[in-house]
Amino acid sequence: MKLNKFIVFPVAAVLALGTFGSASAQTASPRLALQFGTNGLTNPLVANTTNATVARLLLDTTGSSEAIRLSSLPFNLIVGNGASASTLTNCRAYNEAAPNTALNSSATTAMVSGINNITFDSAMILSANTLTTVALRCDVSADLVAGGTFTVNMNTNNVVATGASTGLPALVTIRGSVIVPPVVVPPVTPGMPVTGGEATQNIAMLAASLLIAGLAFTSISARKTS
C-alpha cells in the first residue's frame, strides 16, 4: 500500500533533515521548497481580536530553473483540547513584503478542520532563487476555548505550483523539518503565575516524535481574556 500523505520519523531523524541542503545533482526544473516559520506568530490567541498571525510559510525557489506561479495555498488546520476551527474567521494570506495587501482580498468563511484552500485574487509569481514569506492572519471570535490549540501544516502533494514560463509542474519539497509541539495554556488567574510550561512542552515533544506530518508544522495556543 502506498502512503503519500504522512511520514513517520523519530525526532532525531526529522531534525537532521534541516541540516542538509538540496542535492546539487538534481535535474534543472521549476521547484519550490516550503518551510513553516516558528516565530512571529500570535501566541497565545486572545478572543475578540483581529489579524492574528496563525501561520508563516517560507516559499523558497532556490535552484529553480524558472520563476514559479502559485495561485493558492492549502493550509491544513488541526484543532486540539476543545478548540473549534470556526473560531478563526476572515482568514487572509499576506505576502510579508506587502503586509497591508491581502492576496485574497475577499473575506473567507470560517476555517474548518482539515484543508482550507486559500485562493489568491491573482497568481503570485515567485522569481527563481528568492525567498518569500506568506503569513496567514485571521480574526479570533469570542468563543475561543481556553487551553485549546490550533496546528497548521501542509502536505506538499496538495500544493499546485507551476513554472511561470513553461507551465510545467514544479517539484514541491520540504526545505527543512523542525518539530514544534503544541503548547497548552491553562486558564490564567489574575495575579498568579502560570507554571509547568517546560514540562508540558517536553511531554508534547515526545508525543510529536511518534507521528509527524509530511511538512513541518507550527502550533499556536489559545486563551480567553479574563
C-alpha positions in Angstrom: 0.0 0.0 0.0 1.4 3.4 -1.0 1.4 6.1 1.7 1.8 9.6 0.2 0.4 11.9 2.9 2.2 11.3 6.2 5.6 10.1 7.1 6.7 8.8 10.5 10.1 9.7 11.7 11.8 9.6 15.1 12.7 13.0 16.4 16.4 12.8 15.7 15.8 11.9 12.0 13.3 14.7 11.5 15.6 17.3 13.0 18.5 16.1 10.9 16.6 16.9 7.7 17.0 20.6 8.4 20.8 20.4 8.4 21.2 19.5 4.7 20.6 21.4 1.6 19.1 20.1 -1.6 21.2 17.9 -3.8 23.1 19.9 -6.4 23.0 17.0 -8.8 19.2 17.2 -9.3 18.0 17.9 -12.9 17.1 21.6 -13.5 13.4 22.1 -13.2 10.9 24.5 -11.7 11.0 23.9 -8.0 9.6 25.2 -4.8 10.6 24.4 -1.2 8.3 25.0 1.8 9.0 25.6 5.5 6.8 27.0 8.2 8.3 29.7 10.4 8.1 29.2 14.2 8.5 32.9 15.2 6.3 35.9 14.6 3.1 34.0 15.5 0.3 35.5 17.7 0.7 33.0 20.6 -1.4 32.8 22.7 -4.5 33.8 20.8 -7.0 36.2 22.5 -10.7 36.3 22.0 -12.3 39.2 20.1 -9.2 40.2 18.3 -8.3 40.8 14.6 -5.4 40.0 12.3 -3.9 37.3 14.5 -1.0 35.6 12.7 -1.7 31.8 12.8 0.9 30.7 10.4 4.0 31.9 8.5 5.2 29.9 5.4 8.5 30.4 3.7 8.5 29.8 -0.1 12.0 29.1 -1.4 12.7 28.9 -5.1 16.5 28.4 -4.7 17.8 26.3 -7.6 14.6 26.6 -9.7 15.2 26.8 -13.4 12.5 29.5 -13.7 10.0 31.6 -11.8 7.2 29.8 -10.1 3.5 30.6 -10.5 1.3 30.0 -7.4 -2.4 30.6 -7.3 -3.4 29.2 -3.9 -2.1 27.6 -0.7 -3.8 24.7 1.1 -3.4 25.3 4.8 -4.4 22.2 6.9 -5.8 23.1 10.3 -5.8 20.7 13.2 -7.6 21.6 16.4 -7.0 20.2 19.9 -8.1 20.4 23.5 -11.6 21.5 22.7 -10.7 24.3 20.3 -13.1 24.9 17.4 -11.9 25.7 13.9 -14.8 28.1 13.4 -13.2 30.4 16.0 -10.8 31.5 13.3 -12.7 33.7 10.8 -12.0 36.2 8.0 -8.7 34.5 7.2 -6.4 36.0 4.6 -2.9 35.4 3.3 -0.4 38.2 3.0 3.0 38.4 1.3 5.0 39.9 4.1 6.8 42.1 1.6 3.4 43.9 1.2 1.8 43.3 4.6 -1.2 45.6 4.1 -2.4 44.0 0.9 -4.2 40.6 1.2 -3.5 38.0 -1.5 -7.2 37.0 -1.2 -9.0 40.3 -0.7 -12.4 38.9 -0.2 -13.2 37.7 3.3 -13.1 34.0 3.7 -15.6 31.9 5.6 -14.7 30.4 9.0 -11.9 27.9 9.0 -12.7 24.2 9.1 -10.8 21.3 10.4 -8.7 19.9 7.6 -7.7 21.6 4.3 -8.5 25.3 3.9 -7.5 26.3 0.4 -6.8 30.0 0.2 -7.2 31.1 -3.4 -5.4 34.3 -4.4 -7.0 37.1 -6.4 -4.2 36.8 -8.9 -1.3 34.4 -9.1 1.9 35.0 -7.2 5.0 34.9 -9.4 8.0 34.0 -7.4 11.3 34.7 -9.1 13.9 32.0 -9.2 16.4 31.9 -6.3 14.3 34.1 -4.0 12.7 33.7 -0.5 9.1 34.8 0.1 7.2 34.6 3.3 3.4 34.4 3.4 1.5 35.0 6.6 -2.0 33.6 7.3 -3.9 36.1 9.5 -7.3 35.5 11.0 -9.8 37.2 13.3 -10.5 35.4 16.5 -14.1 35.2 17.7 -15.5 35.3 21.2 -16.0 31.5 21.6 -12.2 30.9 21.9 -11.6 27.9 24.2 -9.0 28.4 26.9 -6.3 25.9 26.6 -7.3 24.9 23.0 -4.6 24.5 20.3 -4.5 25.2 16.6 -1.9 23.5 14.5 -1.3 24.4 10.9 0.6 22.2 8.4 0.7 21.5 4.7 1.0 18.4 2.5 3.3 19.1 -0.4 1.0 16.8 -2.6 -1.8 19.4 -2.3 0.3 22.4 -3.4 -0.2 23.3 -7.1 2.8 25.3 -8.4 4.0 25.5 -12.0 6.8 27.1 -13.9 5.8 30.6 -14.9 7.3 30.3 -18.4 6.9 26.6 -19.2 3.8 25.7 -17.2 5.5 22.5 -16.1 4.5 21.2 -12.6 7.0 22.4 -10.0 8.8 20.0 -7.8 7.5 20.9 -4.3 9.6 19.7 -1.4 10.4 20.4 2.2 13.3 22.7 2.8 13.7 21.5 6.4 11.8 20.0 9.3 11.5 21.2 12.8 9.2 19.7 15.4 7.1 22.4 17.1 5.0 20.8 19.9 1.6 22.3 20.7 1.7 24.4 23.8 -1.4 24.2 26.1 -2.1 27.4 28.0 -4.3 26.8 31.1 -6.8 29.4 32.3 -4.9 32.2 34.0 -5.9 33.5 37.4 -5.1 37.3 37.6 -2.1 37.9 39.7 -1.0 34.3 39.7 2.0 33.0 37.5 1.5 30.2 35.0 3.7 27.2 35.8 4.6 23.9 34.2 5.2 25.2 30.7 8.5 23.4 30.2 7.1 20.1 31.4 4.1 20.5 29.0 6.4 21.1 26.1 8.6 18.1 26.9 5.6 15.8 27.0 4.3 17.2 23.8 7.7 16.8 22.1 7.8 13.0 23.0 4.3 12.6 21.6 5.1 14.5 18.4 8.0 12.2 17.7 5.6 9.3 17.1 3.8 10.9 14.1 5.0 13.8 12.0 3.1 15.2 9.0 4.8 15.4 5.6 5.7 19.1 6.2 6.9 20.6 9.5 4.1 22.4 11.3 3.5 25.4 13.5 1.3 25.4 16.6 -0.4 28.2 18.5 -2.2 28.1 21.7 -5.3 30.0 22.9 -6.7 31.7 26.0 -9.5 34.0 26.7 -9.2 37.4 28.3 -10.4 37.4 31.9 
